């Protein structure tokens, strides 16, 4: 994911349209990670919360933050 114009957008490796169809798939979490040399990471928690509202649960595992909701987030993406 990336943030452009204040909105969440798929990154170059996340462009398969069928992945974002809420009637075919479910996504109820977002993983935030500061990145490593091979991968820039994604740390835009404020943008994620603006798009999906407050998470039901938050887990912190080392450098990772996992935000979890009790609903399919794909239905909130256009």
Secondary structure, DSSP 8 states (H G I E B T S, - for coil): -EEETTEEE--TT---GGGG-TTT----EEEEE--BTTB--B--HHHHHHHH-S-SEEEEETTEEEEE-SS-GGGG--
